[in-house]
């Protein structure tokens, strides 16, 4: 559909590095939840939040946990990567996050992932 409309395939981009939370990660990290996506730095020390990304603009930070994306619970079987692919660049999405032990709702406009 995208190829017909704009001549190429584009992917939505939020701009976070993360690990999916399961019971093992919950115990290791001492987290209060056993699902979601924990925002962490990359293996080679890259920033947890991509510079100039929608995530940065929305104020997301390392250690925040993404719980829901457009009212869909983020789990090991329903990963952030899988959910985000249902969107398009430019879509405004609702995130439920856990930040500093408080649940918050934030709105983020996705951008286009650069190759």
Secondary structure, DSSP 4 states (H G I P E B T S, - for coil): -HHHHHSS---EE--B-EEE--HHHHHHHT-S-SSSEEE---TTS--SB-TTSHHHHHT--TT-EEEEETTEEP-SSS-HHHHHTTS-TT-EEEEEEEETTEEEEEEEE-EEPP-
